[in-house]
Amino acid sequence: MDNSSKMPTLSCRQCQVGRKQLKLVTLITWIGDEMITVPDFPAWVCDICGSPDYDNAAMTQLSLVLSPDAGKPINRPHASPSMTTPTDSPSAAIK
C-alpha cells in the first residue's frame, strides 16, 4: 500500500499550480563567511517548480544549535555562603 497518498499537501505559493509535499532535502545556508550544509532536512517541496518551504520546527531547532551561545553553560546565581540547607550542615544531619 502506498503511504504517500496519506501525506498532507499544501498549495504552492510560488507557482500557484503545484502541491507541496514533505520531503527530506539538503539545506544550504551561510553563517558569516562559512557555508553550512544540513543533509536530510525536512522541507515542503513543490511537485511542479521545486520551490522549498523549510519546516518551521526544524528551522527553530537548527537556529538553536547554530546559536553562538550553544553549548555554553548557563550562568545561574549561586547561593550566598550564609544560606545553608539541612543537608549542607553536618549538625542538621545528626538531629
N, C-alpha and C positions, 0 to 999 in steps of 0.2 A: 504494500500500500504506500502511496506517495504522500509523505507528510508535508511537502512544500505547499500543497493547496490549503493547508490549515493555518499557514503563517499569515499574519495580518499584513496588509499592504496599504500604502499611502499614495495619494496623487503627487506627481512631481511638480514642484513649483517652478522649476527651471524651464522644462519643455512643455508642460501642461498637457502632455499626451500620455507619458509613461506612468508606470506604477512603481513605487519604491518598495523594495524588499530588503529585509535584514540579511546582511552578508558580512563575512569577515574579510577585511581589506588591510593593506599596509598603509598606515598613517605616516605621512612625511610632514614634518614641521621644522621650524627653525627656532632655536633659542640662542639669541645673540648671533654669533658667527658660526654656530655649530648646527649641522643638520642632524635631526633626530628621526629615526625610523622606528615604528612600532608595528611588528607583524601581528596578524590575526586580531585586528582592532574592529569592533562592531560598528557598522555603518548602514544606513538606509540608502540603497543604491538604486537609481532609476534603470528599469529594464530597456529603455529606449536610448536616452542620452548618456547614461552612466554617471550622472551627477550624484555625488555622495553627500549625505547629511549624517555627520558623525553622531553616534549615540550620546545623549546628554549625560547620563550617569557615568559612562565610561570616560568622557571628557573631564568630568569633575574629578574622578579618581586619578586620572593621568596628571591633571594640574596639581593635585596634592603631592603626588610622587615627585614631580619635577620642580616643586617649590624649592627656593633656596634654603628654606628652613627645614626641609625634610630630613629626618634622622637626627636632628639636634635635640638635646634634652630640653624638656620643658622646665623653665625656672619656676619653682614653687617656693613660697615663703617658708622659711624654717621656723620651728617653734623656738621661742626665746628660752635661754638656759633656765630661767626661773620657773618655767612651766614644766611640770612633770606629770606623768600618768602613773597609776598604781604599778604598772609593770616596769617603769623606769626606776623606781625606788626599791632597793633591797628590803628596807624595813616594811614597806607596804606589802610585799610578797609574804613576809613572815606572819603578819597579823591574821 
